[in-house]
Amino acid sequence: MEQTTRHSLETRLVQVGVGVDERTGAISVPIYPSATYRHPGVGESTGFDYTRSGNPTRKVLEDALADLEGGARACVFGSGMAALTTLFLHFSAGDHLVVSQDLYGGTYRVLAQVFDKLGLAASYVDTTDTAAVAAAVGPHTRALLVETPGNPLLGIADLAALGALCRERGLLYIVDNTFLTPVLQRPFDFGADVVVHSATKYLGGHNDLCAGVLVAREAALGERLYFLQNSTGAILPPQDCWLLLRSLKTLSLRLERHNANAQRVAEWLCTHPRVTAVYYPGLKDHPGHELSKRQTGGFGGMLSFRVDQPETARQALKRLKLISFAESLGGVESLMTLPAVQTHGDIPEAERLRLGICESLLRLSVGIESAEDIIADLEQALA
């Protein structure tokens, strides 16, 4: 790792795991499916005892993810929600969190329907408004959880300003980096303490893997998160660790295409007569466009758009041919969904409508197919 840290992020992604197996020289990291490990003697260990506590394939992946984000320690989980659930176990009854209101519906669900009953309170705030975040912080607030860009409305939070606020108020600063990955956004550079990923999305990138990641900036917090993971058992199996290692190698290339395609699709959607609004930070009239240019290396592959009526949205989803009507995002294949009914369906209707997540809003994960083909499919679906 000391040798590769001098290289660019793109090179380090490609070289993930290379040279690990010194005995055989295998370029691809071996998969170690063993559940347990032989000890050399009493009180002696190879470094691996029981695979819930540690696995050689998983260790290579976790070390790589910590390096790529610039943190001290990473833990990988069976899903993004398993990662968040383990993180929320770090807090105690009576604690309060400030959370982005423009967030994945599953995060809202686990906080509102699981952790609220355990005494962990949450307030949902427009994190693109730093003053609103500051106003929401109370005497029992322990952390700020930010999704930026937001999901599904692609709002952009000022990471540096929020980092300064967290330092001033003594809050744990958590950034969900799923949409942009370390290739395009570096939360630790802005003071984040923990970075979260649903690795099912861009890190995995092929719609064939379910995984989650926590990366801690400091070793002590990383050890605490590892303790919680080891205690509760929310680990990623070695076969899936290998699949994610393989996927990381093409992450930089995939994101280049995602970015380019999303920009073209967003600009085309702006010209369509049945589209009333397009939400994509790469558009110059997006309120977070200039901020995004300053704090990210690209605008990402996610966009949302609003059509003239709910029936238009339902018709479009039914008529799709190339694009799949499916949940999730970040894979090489383009996916489109109706957030109000699917990804954000567990948010109460009144709150969804207040946020603008109505049944005329469509979310599009722009894949790496030909941009012309994606646009042609949208054109015929909206006809």
N, C-alpha and C positions, 0 to 999 in steps of 0.2 A: 504493500500500500504506500510505503514511503516513496517508492520510485514513481508510482503513477500519479501521486497528488500534484506533481509538477506539470502534468499533462492537462489538456483542456477537458471540459466536462464531456464533450462528444467522444473523445478518445477513451476516457475512463468508462463510459457506458459500453462501448464496444469491447473493452478489455475486461469487463466484469467476469471474475472467476478464472481467467486465464492464468495458468501457472500454479493453481491451488494444488493440483494433484501432481506432486513432484515425483512420486514413485513411478507412474506410468507416462507422465507427460501429456495426459488427456487435455485437450483444449476445452471440452465441455465438462462442466462440474459434475462429478458423479452424484447419483441419487442414493442416499442412504436410508432405506426404508426400515432399518432396525428400530424396534421399540425400546430395546435395552442394550447395554454394553458390558463386556467383561472387564472386571477390575484386575489390575496387575497384582494387587495384594490388599490387605486390610489397611484402610486409610489412604489408599492410593487410587488415582483415577486417571484415565486418559484425557480428561476434560469433558467427557460425556458419560452420563450415568443413566438417564431415562429421557426418552425423546420429548416428553412434555417440557422438560427443563432445558433441553438443548439438543440440537441435531446438527451434524456437520454441514449438510446442504443448507439448512436454514441460517446457520452462522455466516456462511459466505454471502447470502442474500442480505442479511441484516447489516453486516459490515459495509457492503456496497451501498446500501440505501443511506446509512449514516454518513458515509463519505460524500455521496452525491448531494445530499441536502446541506452538508457542512455541520452536522450535529455530532454529539458524542456517542449516542447509542440509538439503535433502532430496534423495534419489536414488530414482527409481522404476525398477522392474525388471519382467521378464517374468513373474515369479511370486514368491510369498512365499519359496519355497525358493531362488530365485536371489538374493534379497536376503540371506537368511541365509548362503548359501554365500559371497557376496562379503564379508560381515562376518567370517566365520571365516577368510578369507584375510588378514585384518589381523594374525592371530596367527602364531607361529613354532613350529617343531618343538620339543618339550620344554615348551611352555606347557600350562597346565591350566585348565579352565573348571569352575565349579560351575553346574549347570543344574537347573531344576525337574524333579522326577520326574513330575509331573502335566502332561505336555506332549504336543504333537502328535507322532504317531508318525513323521512324515517328518523332523522335527528330530532325533529319536533316530537314525533310519536314516542320515542324512548324517554325523552325528558318529561313530557306531559303525562304519559300514561304509566311509566315505570318509576322513574326517579323522583317525581313529585310525591308519590306515595311514601317514599323513603325519606322525605324531608329535604330534598335538594330542589331549591326553587330556581326558576329561570325567567328572565324578562327578555322579550324579543324586540329588538331595536333596529332602526335604520342605521346600519354601521357605515353607510356612506356619509353620515352626518356625525362628525366627531363630537360636536357639542351635545347631540342627543345621547351619545354613548356616555359622555361624562355625567350628564344629568341622571342617567339610569343607575350609576354606581352608588351603592348604599353602604352602610356600616358592615354588612355581612357578605358583601360581594367579594368573591375570591378569584374570579377569572373572567376573561373575555374570550369568547369563541367567535371567530370571524370566518365567513366564507366569502372569498373574493377571487374572481367574479362571483356574484350571487347566483343562486339557483331557484327559479328559472329566469329571473329578470336581468341578470348580468350586471348588477350594480357593482361599482368599484369603490372599495374602501381605501382610505389613505393609510397604508400600513405604517409609515414612519410616524404620523401623528398619533395613531392608536398605540404604537409602541411606546412613545413618550408618555402618553396618558397612563399606560399600564405600569411603567416604572414609577411614575409620580404617585400612583394610588396603591402600589404594591400588589398588583394583580398578576396572576398567571396569564400569559398571553398565548393563545392557541390559534393557529391559522390552519384552515382546511385548504390544502394546496392541490386538491384533486384535479381541478379544471386546467391548471397550467403546468404542474410538475416542476421539479427543480430546473428543468431546461429553460423555462420561461419566467419563473418567479422564485425569488430566494427569500423566504420569510425571515430566516435568521439574520439576514442583513439589516432587517428593520426592527430587531429586538424580540422576535418571537421566542417563546420558551419551548413550545411543542408544535410540531408540524404533523398534520393528519392527512392521510390519503385513503380513499377507496381505491385500492390498487386494481380492482376489477376494471377500472376505467382506463385512463391513458397509460399508466405504468404497465398494465397487462396488455391492453391494446388490441385484443383479438376476439373479444366476446366469448372466451372459452375458459375463464378463470374467475374465481371469487376470492378476494383477499383484501386485507386492510393493513395499514402501516401507522405506527406512531414513531416519530423521531424526536428525541430530547436534545436540547442544546447543551445541557450540562450533564455530567456523568451521574451525579447524585440523583437527579430526577429520573434519568434513564434507568438507574438501578431500582428505583421505586416502581416504575412502570413495569419493569421486568418481574419484580416481586408479585405485583398484582396479576400479571399474565400467568406466571407459573402457578400461582395459588388457585386461579379460576380455570386455567386450562384452555384458553381461547387461542390455540396455536394454529399455524398454517402447516399442513402436512408436507413432507419432503418432496413428493411428486409435484405439488403445486408450487413449492419454492423453486424447483428447477424450471418449471414453466415460466415463472415470473422472471427468473434470471435470464432465460433465453429472450424474453420479450424486451427487457431493458436495453438490449444491444441495438435495437432499431428505433428506440424512443425518439432520438433527435431527428432522424430522417422522417419518421411518421409525423411528428409535430410540424415540420416544415410544410408538408403537404396539407395537413389539417388546416393550418393557418391560411395558406394561400387559397384553398378551396372555400373556406368559410368567408373570407373577405369577398370573393367573387359572388358567392351565393347571397350574402347579405346585401350587396350593392344591387343585384338583380331583383331581389324581393322588394327593395324600396321603390322599384318602378312598376310593380304589379298593381292593377286597379282594385283587386280584392284584398290587398294587404294594407292595413291601416297604421301599423307601427312595426318597426324592426328594432330588436334589442341586440346590439353587437358592439363591443367597445372599439372595434376597428373603424366604425363609421364616425366621421368627423363631427356629426351632430349628437353623438352619444355624450351624455353629461360627464362621463368618466374617461373620455378619450385621451385628453392631455395627461391626466394623472396616470392612466394606464401606460402611456408612452414612457413616462418617467420611471415607473417602478417595475415594469415587466419587459421581457425580451420578445414579446409578441402577444397577440390578442386572443389566441386560442381557437379551438375548433367548434365551440358551442355558440349557438344563437337561438333566440326565440323571436316569434313574430305573431302579430295579432291580425286576424282576418275580420271581415265585415260582420259575420254572424256565426253562432255556434254550428249551424247546419253546414256552412262552408268548411269549417274545421273537420267535422265528421265525414263529409264527402271526400275531402282531400285524403284523409287517413285511409278510407276505404279504397280509393283509386290508386294509391301508391303501387308502383311496380318494382322499381329499382331500390328505392328507400324502403326499409322495413319499418312497419308500425310496431314498435317494440320499446320497452323500457330500457334503462341503462344508457350508457354513453361512452365515448372515448375509444371505441373500437375502429378498426379499419373500414368496416361497413357502416354506411350512413343509417341512422336510426331516427325516427320521429315519434313523439308521444304527445298526449294531451295531459299536461300536469295536473289540472284541476280534478281529473278523474283517476289518474294513476299515481305518479310519483309524489304528488302532494295531496292525495285524497284524504289523508288522515288529519289534515289541518281543518279546523272547523270552517264551515262555509262562509260565515260572516267575516272571519279573518282572511280567508282566501280572497274574497271579493274586495276587501279593504286594500289588500296588496296588489290587486289587479290580476290575480290568477283565476281568470274566468274560463268558460268553455269555448272562448274564441281564441285562446292563447295556445299556440303550438310551440314545442321545443324541439329543435333539430340538432342532432349530433352529426356534424358534417364529416363524412369519411374521407378516404383517400382515393376514391374512384375518380374518373374524369369529371372535372367541374361542369363541363358541358352536359354530361349525362345526368348529373344530379339536378341541374337547372331544368333540363328537358322533362325529367320526371315530375318536378314540382309544377312546371307549366301545365302539363296534361292533368295533374291531380287537381289543380285549382281552376281548370277550365270550366 
